[in-house]
Amino acid sequence: MKYLVLFVVVIVGLMLFKKSQRQRSAPGVRKSTQLPAPEPMHACRHCGVHVPQSRCVWKGDKPYCCSDHARLG
């Protein structure tokens, strides 16, 4: 019985080893992990917290982190 378990463990190990070798040898099969382009950060004129440009609340030409801070100035 113990030889059967050992045999199964060896076979599974060999299968995993072959699978990992196949993935390394195929460079064009790699999944794309492209990150989005970095975004400019702006400091809130009220509290100084840095916020991405897409999330800024603009009042005139000044960036704020939220509408409350834009209202307070």
QUIMO-V898002 format. One record per backbone hydrogen bond with DSSP energy under -0.5 kcal/mol. CO is the residue of the C=O (numbers start at 1). NH is the residue of the N-H. If there is no record, write none. Layout:
[[CO NH] [CO NH]]
This chain:
[[1 5] [2 6] [3 7] [4 8] [5 9] [6 10] [7 11] [8 12] [9 13] [10 14] [11 15] [12 16] [13 17] [14 18] [15 19] [16 20] [17 21] [18 22] [19 23] [20 24] [21 25] [22 26] [25 27] [26 29] [27 30] [40 53] [42 51] [44 48] [49 44] [51 42] [52 55] [52 56] [53 56] [56 58] [57 64] [59 62] [62 59] [63 45] [64 57] [66 70] [67 71] [68 72] [69 73]]
